[in-house]
Amino acid sequence: MDLGIKNKVVLVQGASSGLGYAAAKELAGEGCQVAICSRDEQRIQRAAESIRRSTGASVQGYVCDLVDPVARQSMLGEIERKWGSVDILVANNGGPSAGFYDSLSEAQWDKALQGNLIAMKDSAQEVLGSMRANGWGRIVFITSVSVKQPIDSLILSNTARAGLTGYAKTLSSQVAEHGITVNMVLPGIHDTERVKELHSDLADPAFMAKDIPMKRLGQPDELAAVITFLASTRASYLTGQSIVVDGGLVRGLF
Ligand SMILES: NC(=O)c1ccc[n+]([C@@H]2O[C@H](COP(=O)([O-])OP(=O)(O)OC[C@H]3O[C@@H](n4cnc5c(N)ncnc54)[C@H](OP(=O)(O)O)[C@@H]3O)[C@@H](O)[C@H]2O)c1
């Protein structure tokens, strides 16, 4: 299938490792021009070099703390000067702390809502103007399976991502007539640094996988493939959807 996104300008956030990195690599493999960002200069430049080497695509790494609006604007300006405006945004950020309703500080709540709701909402707002002007755009938010089935120990994630989903679903209907689609992918348990940190007490992947019908963790590129399809011209009539990629973990009907 020709996904029809060769030379599109892509920004994948939080892409020095994990799901963001895998999405950037997959999109680069489709011939997109890919900007990636994270907070750490060495990690992001290493990731950019690795994607360039394996795909031959044009890939640029940017240092940007996504909760800093000035840093985001400056990165967007640099991308625009290099390649033109962003056609495809994969909005992603590091995940919030684990914890229960009575164990989290105000500062932790604030950080989670800033990072996993406000910064992601603002990142979309910042690319919508040019997408509207071009009459085409794709926004894919990486959220979590916790949107469908809240995870007990992750009340911050459950709350911030539910809010973001409300925003994204509403946005999708407001921009659909301009050729812009807005979708969400909901990872289950994929083999990344974040998952290793959260489950540091459960080092055995077989144990982590015991409730997953496929009896294994997802690989980051299994989420990246879905993101890439959603970002493509072939997903032209698909918007406002929350797509779970979890090896069957969520047992609900919808
Ligand atoms: N993996 C899963 O199974 C899973 C399941 C459900 C939800 N999720 C969610 O999906 C998202 C990605 O997960 P992941 O597993 O890929 O996490 P990860 O392996 O920890 O990667 C997070 C990435 O985001 C970057 N980052 C973190 N904070 C940032 C900030 N403020 N500004 C810019 N970049 C930042 C990190 O790079 P630097 O450290 O270099 O900044 C890294 O590249 C997270 O929100 C996570 O909670 C993951």
PDBQT file of the ligand as one rigid body, heavy atoms in Angstrom, charges set to zero:
ROOT
HETATM    1  N1  LIG A 301       5.198   2.167  26.759  1.00  0.00    +0.000 N 
HETATM    2  C1  LIG A 301       3.962   1.876  27.038  1.00  0.00    +0.000 C 
HETATM    3  O1  LIG A 301       3.561   0.709  27.096  1.00  0.00    +0.000 OA
HETATM    4  C2  LIG A 301       2.945   2.953  27.299  1.00  0.00    +0.000 A 
HETATM    5  C3  LIG A 301       1.643   2.590  27.641  1.00  0.00    +0.000 A 
HETATM    6  C4  LIG A 301       0.697   3.572  27.857  1.00  0.00    +0.000 A 
HETATM    7  C5  LIG A 301       1.057   4.902  27.736  1.00  0.00    +0.000 A 
HETATM    8  N2  LIG A 301       2.337   5.233  27.404  1.00  0.00    +0.000 N 
HETATM    9  C6  LIG A 301       2.664   6.645  27.314  1.00  0.00    +0.000 C 
HETATM   10  O2  LIG A 301       3.221   6.946  26.050  1.00  0.00    +0.000 OA
HETATM   11  C7  LIG A 301       4.199   7.993  26.178  1.00  0.00    +0.000 C 
HETATM   12  C8  LIG A 301       5.543   7.515  25.623  1.00  0.00    +0.000 C 
HETATM   13  O3  LIG A 301       5.904   6.357  26.370  1.00  0.00    +0.000 OA
HETATM   14  P1  LIG A 301       7.306   5.616  26.200  1.00  0.00    +0.000 P 
HETATM   15  O4  LIG A 301       7.088   4.267  26.806  1.00  0.00    +0.000 OA
HETATM   16  O5  LIG A 301       7.820   5.743  24.822  1.00  0.00    +0.000 OA
HETATM   17  O6  LIG A 301       8.193   6.489  27.208  1.00  0.00    +0.000 OA
HETATM   18  P2  LIG A 301       9.786   6.635  27.291  1.00  0.00    +0.000 P 
HETATM   19  O7  LIG A 301      10.447   5.423  26.789  1.00  0.00    +0.000 OA
HETATM   20  O8  LIG A 301      10.028   7.084  28.697  1.00  0.00    +0.000 OA
HETATM   21  O9  LIG A 301      10.092   7.845  26.290  1.00  0.00    +0.000 OA
HETATM   22  C9  LIG A 301       9.655   9.139  26.572  1.00  0.00    +0.000 C 
HETATM   23  C10 LIG A 301      10.293  10.093  25.593  1.00  0.00    +0.000 C 
HETATM   24  O10 LIG A 301       9.819  11.411  25.858  1.00  0.00    +0.000 OA
HETATM   25  C11 LIG A 301      10.941  12.281  26.075  1.00  0.00    +0.000 C 
HETATM   26  N3  LIG A 301      10.491  13.286  27.031  1.00  0.00    +0.000 N 
HETATM   27  C12 LIG A 301      10.109  13.085  28.311  1.00  0.00    +0.000 A 
HETATM   28  N4  LIG A 301       9.723  14.240  28.862  1.00  0.00    +0.000 NA
HETATM   29  C13 LIG A 301       9.877  15.200  27.900  1.00  0.00    +0.000 A 
HETATM   30  C14 LIG A 301       9.662  16.604  27.863  1.00  0.00    +0.000 A 
HETATM   31  N5  LIG A 301       9.185  17.280  28.914  1.00  0.00    +0.000 N 
HETATM   32  N6  LIG A 301       9.916  17.269  26.706  1.00  0.00    +0.000 NA
HETATM   33  C15 LIG A 301      10.390  16.599  25.631  1.00  0.00    +0.000 A 
HETATM   34  N7  LIG A 301      10.613  15.278  25.612  1.00  0.00    +0.000 NA
HETATM   35  C16 LIG A 301      10.366  14.584  26.740  1.00  0.00    +0.000 A 
HETATM   36  C17 LIG A 301      12.066  11.389  26.533  1.00  0.00    +0.000 C 
HETATM   37  O11 LIG A 301      13.339  11.879  26.164  1.00  0.00    +0.000 OA
HETATM   38  P3  LIG A 301      14.302  12.785  27.090  1.00  0.00    +0.000 P 
HETATM   39  O12 LIG A 301      14.406  12.098  28.402  1.00  0.00    +0.000 OA
HETATM   40  O13 LIG A 301      15.553  12.830  26.285  1.00  0.00    +0.000 OA
HETATM   41  O14 LIG A 301      13.628  14.110  27.184  1.00  0.00    +0.000 OA
HETATM   42  C18 LIG A 301      11.787  10.140  25.670  1.00  0.00    +0.000 C 
HETATM   43  O15 LIG A 301      12.294  10.336  24.368  1.00  0.00    +0.000 OA
HETATM   44  C19 LIG A 301       4.255   8.312  27.678  1.00  0.00    +0.000 C 
HETATM   45  O16 LIG A 301       3.398   9.392  27.972  1.00  0.00    +0.000 OA
HETATM   46  C20 LIG A 301       3.732   7.049  28.317  1.00  0.00    +0.000 C 
HETATM   47  O17 LIG A 301       3.207   7.244  29.616  1.00  0.00    +0.000 OA
HETATM   48  C21 LIG A 301       3.285   4.289  27.196  1.00  0.00    +0.000 A 
ENDROOT
TORSDOF 0
